Amino acid sequence: MRYKIEGADAKTGKARVLRIEADDEEQAAARAHDMGVLVSAIHARPDMATDREIALSDMNPAPARSASASSYSAMPAATATATPTNEQRKQVLVCPEYAGLRAVSILLHILALLTYVVGLITLMVSVYSATHWDWHDTTRYILATGAGLIVSGAVLHGMSASCDALRDIAQNSFRK
């Protein structure tokens, strides 16, 4: 039986469509996996030419053969292996965790939160001192310090998000 295999290349992630001759769907999936394709769908297509037949006809177009002409094998027999489990597929495509970037991101996030909290407390103290006492130089200094802490917290928060984004980009573009 001939099968149309739809999937993605295990190394590049690009979509691939294969035409394979096999005894059953399980064997077709195993052959596709041996070719480096992560299978997403299998369709039985007895009327479809295999990749090897297409390649041979493109390389050497020949006139119609007689019935007595020797036929060739559509595809060499692959080793019979079971369809890989999801766990086996995960083991094949393991990408680094980039724990350093994650740790720095968490540290920057914690520092940003602490800076926000201290900045808000400082702002509340400056507003309290301005309402209960007069606007002294000390009150203005405390107000400026609180605003500066909130801006610093925003910068730290942005740096934390940048670490997360860099980690995601590195993981998504990882090639084994």
C-alpha positions in Angstrom: 0.0 0.0 0.0 1.2 3.5 -0.7 0.9 6.2 2.0 1.1 10.0 2.0 3.0 11.1 5.1 2.6 14.7 6.3 4.9 16.0 9.0 7.9 18.3 9.8 11.6 17.8 9.4 13.0 16.9 12.8 16.1 19.2 12.3 14.7 22.3 10.6 11.0 22.1 11.5 10.0 22.7 7.9 6.8 21.0 6.6 7.4 17.8 4.6 5.2 15.5 2.6 6.5 12.0 1.8 5.1 9.3 -0.4 6.1 5.9 1.0 5.2 2.3 0.2 4.7 0.1 3.2 2.7 -2.8 4.5 0.7 -0.8 7.0 0.5 2.7 8.5 2.7 1.8 11.4 5.5 0.7 9.1 5.0 3.9 7.0 5.3 6.0 10.1 8.5 4.2 11.1 10.1 4.7 7.7 9.2 8.4 7.8 10.7 8.7 11.2 13.9 7.0 10.0 14.1 9.6 7.3 14.0 12.4 10.0 10.4 13.4 9.7 8.1 13.9 12.7 4.8 12.5 11.5 1.6 14.5 11.9 -0.8 12.7 9.5 -0.8 9.5 7.4 -3.2 9.0 4.4 -3.5 5.7 2.4 -3.1 6.5 -1.3 -2.9 3.4 -3.5 -3.2 5.5 -6.7 -0.2 7.7 -5.8 3.4 7.3 -7.1 6.2 7.1 -4.4 9.0 9.6 -4.2 11.4 7.1 -5.7 9.2 6.5 -8.7 8.8 10.2 -9.2 12.6 10.7 -9.0 13.3 7.8 -11.4 10.8 9.1 -13.9 12.3 12.6 -13.7 15.8 11.4 -14.2 15.2 8.9 -17.0 12.0 9.4 -18.8 11.4 6.2 -20.7 8.8 5.1 -23.2 6.0 3.0 -22.0 7.2 -0.4 -20.8 5.8 -3.7 -21.9 4.2 -6.0 -19.4 7.2 -8.3 -19.6 9.7 -5.6 -18.6 11.2 -6.2 -15.1 9.7 -4.0 -12.4 11.8 -2.3 -9.8 11.2 -1.9 -6.1 9.5 1.3 -5.3 11.6 1.7 -2.1 14.2 -0.2 -0.3 13.0 -2.0 2.7 13.6 -0.1 6.0 14.4 -1.8 9.2 11.2 -2.7 11.0 10.9 -0.4 14.1 7.9 0.5 16.1 6.5 4.0 15.9 8.3 6.2 18.4 6.4 7.2 21.5 6.0 10.9 22.5 8.6 10.4 25.2 11.1 9.1 22.6 10.4 12.1 20.4 10.9 14.5 23.3 14.3 12.9 24.0 15.4 13.4 20.4 14.5 17.1 20.3 15.8 18.3 23.7 17.0 21.8 23.6 19.0 23.6 26.3 17.1 25.2 29.1 19.4 28.2 29.4 19.2 28.2 33.1 21.5 31.2 33.5 19.2 33.4 31.5 16.2 32.2 33.5 18.0 32.8 36.8 19.0 36.3 35.8 15.5 37.0 34.7 14.0 35.9 38.0 16.6 37.9 40.0 15.9 41.1 37.9 12.2 40.6 38.3 12.5 40.3 42.1 14.7 43.4 42.2 12.2 45.3 40.0 9.4 44.4 42.4 11.4 45.5 45.4 12.3 48.7 43.7 8.7 49.4 42.8 7.6 48.8 46.4 10.3 51.0 47.9 9.6 53.7 45.3 5.9 53.7 46.1 6.6 53.8 49.9 9.0 56.7 49.3 6.4 58.5 47.2 3.7 58.0 49.9 6.2 59.3 52.6 6.9 62.4 50.5 3.1 63.1 49.9 2.4 62.6 53.6 5.2 65.0 54.6 4.0 67.6 52.0 0.5 67.5 53.4 1.4 67.6 57.0 4.3 69.9 56.8 5.5 72.4 54.3 7.3 71.7 51.1 10.9 71.6 52.3 13.9 70.6 50.4 13.8 67.3 52.1 10.3 66.6 50.8 11.3 67.4 47.3 14.4 65.2 47.7 12.2 62.3 48.9 9.7 62.8 46.0 12.5 62.7 43.5 14.0 59.6 45.1 10.7 57.8 44.9 10.2 58.7 41.3 13.7 57.6 40.5 13.1 54.3 42.2 10.0 53.7 40.2 11.8 54.4 36.9 14.6 52.1 38.0 12.1 49.4 38.7 10.7 49.8 35.2 14.2 49.5 33.7 14.8 46.3 35.8 11.5 44.9 34.7 12.4 45.6 31.1 15.7 43.9 31.5 14.0 40.8 33.1 11.6 40.6 30.2 14.5 40.9 27.7 16.2 37.9 29.4 13.0 35.9 29.0 12.7 37.0 25.3 16.3 36.1 24.6 15.9 32.7 26.2 12.7 32.0 24.2 14.4 33.1 20.9 17.4 30.9 21.7 15.2 27.9 22.4 13.1 28.4 19.3 16.1 28.7 17.1 18.0 25.8 18.6 19.3 23.3 16.1 20.9 20.1 17.2 
